[in-house]
Amino acid sequence: MTDDGDREHRYSEGQGFDDGYDDFTLEPPELKVDPSKVDPVDSRVLADILDRRNVDRDDVDVTSLMEVGLSYMQINRFEEATETFARAAQFAEEESLEAQEAWVNKGVAHAELEEFDEAIGAYREALRANERSEHAATAETNLAYALWEFGEVEEALEHAERAVEIDPRFPQAWYNRGFFLSERGLHEDAVNAYDNALRLGMRNADILEEKARALEELGQLEEAEEVQAEADELREQAEQEMVEEYDAGP
């Protein structure tokens, strides 16, 4: 078994970034920007363009702006991503799904920078837009994680609970709920939460290790060892796949 210690919460954010954003572009047509004259990693270009022209909300393609932000995320330009998602939220219809998605993504970008206070604010804005939409469970789950990182453990559990109430089929929400319950010593409830996440398809080494720890705390040592062995096997498989991909080259 692994030592509890000051372990990091291996958190699965579940915000659903698509891996399909392979091309980086700055060409929302409504902005009338010549991409050949724009440095795509200039962190101020979008803000400058929008501020300079005082663009009307109807003249901005928010979807294209969101894709720019996601492209920044793909190349780990998180500061630029926060600015771009803020612009998307500004020009989206208030309380729309687009606005909510922009706020959620902005929070994720801040979390990547470990700016958890800003992430908390962004997730709260997302929930202010709509507390029951398709993005609300993700916002609640991510807010719970940011609050935990910020030291607000009790409130983190409240939002983890709310996430599973909104979408009981969201495995990342169950995983986080299990983690926060375990942190409070409620290991039996934590195991049940982990099992829900596993039943919903979230099977990886991280969640199995957390379940093994909770089982160990409950004194169920034999089952804990079995779960830990499965976690070790999955981690070894993942490491072997990484080695094989590296050896295969591009």
TAURQUI-V215952 format. One record per residue. N is the residue number from 0. RES is the residue in one small letter. PHI is phi in degrees with one decimal (none if undefined). NEAR is the number of other ideal C-beta (glycine too) atoms within 8 Angstrom. D_CENTER is the distance of its C-alpha to the mean C-alpha in Angstrom with 1 decimal. Layout:
N;RES;PHI;NEAR;D_CENTER / N;RES;PHI;NEAR;D_CENTER
//
This chain:
0;m;none;8;28.2 / 1;t;-93.6;7;25.9 / 2;d;-76.4;4;26.4 / 3;d;-59.0;5;24.2 / 4;g;51.9;4;24.6 / 5;d;-93.7;3;21.9 / 6;r;-78.8;5;19.3 / 7;e;-83.2;4;15.7 / 8;h;-76.8;7;13.1 / 9;r;-78.5;7;11.7 / 10;y;-97.8;7;8.3 / 11;s;-101.5;8;6.6 / 12;e;-69.4;11;3.0 / 13;g;70.2;11;4.9 / 14;q;-81.8;9;4.4 / 15;g;78.1;5;7.5 / 16;f;-60.9;9;8.4 / 17;d;-81.2;6;12.0 / 18;d;-78.4;4;13.8 / 19;g;-82.2;4;16.8 / 20;y;-85.7;11;16.7 / 21;d;-85.5;4;19.3 / 22;d;-98.3;5;21.5 / 23;f;-97.9;7;21.0 / 24;t;-140.8;9;23.0 / 25;l;-127.7;11;24.0 / 26;e;-137.4;8;26.3 / 27;p;-59.6;11;25.4 / 28;p;-59.3;7;29.1 / 29;e;-67.1;9;29.2 / 30;l;-82.0;12;28.7 / 31;k;52.5;4;31.8 / 32;v;-102.6;10;30.6 / 33;d;-84.9;5;32.5 / 34;p;-58.6;9;29.8 / 35;s;-69.8;4;32.6 / 36;k;-105.0;5;33.1 / 37;v;-121.6;10;29.5 / 38;d;-75.9;5;27.7 / 39;p;-67.1;8;24.3 / 40;v;-112.2;7;22.8 / 41;d;-77.1;7;24.7 / 42;s;-68.4;8;22.2 / 43;r;-109.2;6;24.6 / 44;v;-63.0;10;25.8 / 45;l;-67.1;13;23.9 / 46;a;-60.3;9;24.5 / 47;d;-63.5;8;28.1 / 48;i;-62.4;11;28.8 / 49;l;-69.4;13;27.5 / 50;d;-66.8;7;29.2 / 51;r;-63.9;6;32.4 / 52;r;-99.1;6;32.9 / 53;n;50.1;6;31.7 / 54;v;-64.8;11;30.2 / 55;d;-72.0;6;30.5 / 56;r;-54.3;7;27.4 / 57;d;-68.9;4;29.1 / 58;d;-93.3;6;29.6 / 59;v;-111.5;13;25.9 / 60;d;-84.9;9;24.0 / 61;v;-63.3;11;20.6 / 62;t;-61.0;7;19.3 / 63;s;-65.1;11;20.6 / 64;l;-63.2;15;19.2 / 65;m;-63.2;15;15.6 / 66;e;-64.1;10;16.5 / 67;v;-62.0;13;17.7 / 68;g;-60.6;15;14.4 / 69;l;-65.0;13;12.6 / 70;s;-65.5;12;15.6 / 71;y;-59.1;13;15.2 / 72;m;-61.0;16;11.7 / 73;q;-63.6;9;13.5 / 74;i;-106.7;8;16.1 / 75;n;60.8;6;14.2 / 76;r;-98.3;10;15.8 / 77;f;-73.3;12;13.1 / 78;e;-62.8;9;15.9 / 79;e;-63.8;10;17.2 / 80;a;-63.1;15;13.9 / 81;t;-61.5;13;13.7 / 82;e;-66.4;11;17.3 / 83;t;-68.8;14;17.0 / 84;f;-66.7;15;14.4 / 85;a;-62.2;10;16.6 / 86;r;-64.5;12;19.5 / 87;a;-61.7;16;18.0 / 88;a;-64.5;12;17.4 / 89;q;-64.3;6;21.0 / 90;f;-94.6;11;22.6 / 91;a;-73.7;11;21.0 / 92;e;-62.5;7;23.0 / 93;e;-59.1;6;22.4 / 94;e;66.0;8;20.5 / 95;s;-85.2;9;19.9 / 96;l;-63.6;9;17.0 / 97;e;-62.6;12;16.7 / 98;a;-62.4;14;16.6 / 99;q;-62.7;16;13.9 / 100;e;-62.7;11;11.6 / 101;a;-62.3;16;12.6 / 102;w;-65.7;16;11.8 / 103;v;-61.2;16;8.2 / 104;n;-64.4;17;7.9 / 105;k;-61.8;14;10.1 / 106;g;-62.2;19;8.2 / 107;v;-62.9;14;5.4 / 108;a;-62.4;16;8.7 / 109;h;-63.0;14;10.4 / 110;a;-62.6;15;8.2 / 111;e;-61.5;9;9.0 / 112;l;-87.1;9;12.5 / 113;e;60.7;6;12.4 / 114;e;-96.2;8;13.6 / 115;f;-73.1;12;12.3 / 116;d;-66.3;7;15.1 / 117;e;-66.9;10;14.2 / 118;a;-61.5;14;10.5 / 119;i;-58.7;13;12.2 / 120;g;-61.0;9;14.6 / 121;a;-66.5;13;12.3 / 122;y;-66.8;16;10.7 / 123;r;-65.4;9;14.3 / 124;e;-63.5;10;15.5 / 125;a;-61.2;15;13.3 / 126;l;-74.3;12;14.8 / 127;r;-63.6;6;18.2 / 128;a;-66.6;12;18.1 / 129;n;-168.2;10;17.9 / 130;e;-90.5;6;17.4 / 131;r;-130.8;5;18.0 / 132;s;-80.5;9;16.6 / 133;e;-65.4;5;14.6 / 134;h;-95.3;12;11.5 / 135;a;-67.2;15;12.5 / 136;a;-63.5;13;11.2 / 137;t;-63.5;14;7.5 / 138;a;-61.4;15;8.5 / 139;e;-64.4;16;10.5 / 140;t;-63.1;17;8.2 / 141;n;-68.2;17;5.8 / 142;l;-63.4;14;9.3 / 143;a;-58.5;16;10.8 / 144;y;-64.0;14;9.0 / 145;a;-62.8;14;9.8 / 146;l;-63.8;14;13.2 / 147;w;-62.1;13;13.8 / 148;e;-63.1;9;13.4 / 149;f;-86.0;9;15.7 / 150;g;91.3;5;18.1 / 151;e;-97.2;8;18.0 / 152;v;-66.6;11;18.0 / 153;e;-64.1;6;20.0 / 154;e;-67.4;8;18.0 / 155;a;-58.3;13;14.8 / 156;l;-63.6;13;16.6 / 157;e;-59.2;9;17.8 / 158;h;-75.9;13;14.4 / 159;a;-64.3;15;13.4 / 160;e;-62.7;9;16.8 / 161;r;-64.8;9;16.3 / 162;a;-62.0;17;13.3 / 163;v;-73.9;15;15.6 / 164;e;-68.0;6;18.4 / 165;i;-68.3;11;16.8 / 166;d;-139.3;9;15.7 / 167;p;-68.9;6;17.5 / 168;r;-107.2;5;16.6 / 169;f;-101.0;15;12.8 / 170;p;-62.5;13;12.9 / 171;q;-62.0;12;9.5 / 172;a;-66.4;15;11.0 / 173;w;-66.8;15;14.2 / 174;y;-60.1;15;13.1 / 175;n;-64.3;14;11.7 / 176;r;-59.4;14;14.9 / 177;g;-61.3;19;16.9 / 178;f;-62.1;12;15.8 / 179;f;-67.5;14;16.6 / 180;l;-63.6;13;19.8 / 181;s;-63.3;14;20.9 / 182;e;-60.9;8;20.5 / 183;r;-92.9;8;22.9 / 184;g;83.9;6;25.3 / 185;l;-93.5;8;24.8 / 186;h;-72.2;12;24.7 / 187;e;-65.5;8;26.2 / 188;d;-63.6;9;23.7 / 189;a;-63.7;15;20.9 / 190;v;-60.7;13;22.5 / 191;n;-61.3;9;22.7 / 192;a;-65.5;14;19.0 / 193;y;-60.3;15;18.3 / 194;d;-61.9;9;21.0 / 195;n;-62.0;12;19.4 / 196;a;-62.5;14;16.2 / 197;l;-64.6;12;18.6 / 198;r;-63.5;6;20.7 / 199;l;-87.0;10;17.9 / 200;g;101.9;6;17.4 / 201;m;-90.6;12;14.9 / 202;r;-116.1;7;17.5 / 203;n;-147.9;7;16.7 / 204;a;-62.6;10;18.3 / 205;d;-63.1;9;15.8 / 206;i;-68.2;14;16.1 / 207;l;-66.2;14;19.8 / 208;e;-64.7;12;20.4 / 209;e;-66.1;15;19.0 / 210;k;-63.9;15;21.2 / 211;a;-60.4;15;24.1 / 212;r;-62.7;13;23.8 / 213;a;-64.8;15;24.0 / 214;l;-63.3;14;26.9 / 215;e;-62.0;11;28.6 / 216;e;-63.4;9;28.5 / 217;l;-81.8;9;30.1 / 218;g;83.1;5;32.8 / 219;q;-91.1;8;32.1 / 220;l;-69.8;8;32.5 / 221;e;-64.4;6;33.6 / 222;e;-65.7;8;30.6 / 223;a;-61.2;13;28.3 / 224;e;-65.3;10;30.0 / 225;e;-63.9;8;29.6 / 226;v;-66.2;12;25.9 / 227;q;-64.2;13;25.6 / 228;a;-63.0;8;27.8 / 229;e;-65.6;9;25.5 / 230;a;-62.0;13;22.5 / 231;d;-61.3;9;24.7 / 232;e;-64.2;8;25.8 / 233;l;-64.0;12;22.4 / 234;r;-66.6;9;21.5 / 235;e;-64.2;8;24.9 / 236;q;-61.9;8;24.3 / 237;a;-63.1;9;21.1 / 238;e;-65.3;8;22.9 / 239;q;-64.8;8;25.9 / 240;e;-63.7;8;24.0 / 241;m;-64.0;8;22.7 / 242;v;-63.4;8;26.3 / 243;e;-64.1;8;27.6 / 244;e;-64.7;7;25.3 / 245;y;-65.5;7;26.3 / 246;d;-66.4;6;30.0 / 247;a;-69.5;5;29.9 / 248;g;75.1;4;28.9 / 249;p;-69.2;1;27.7
//
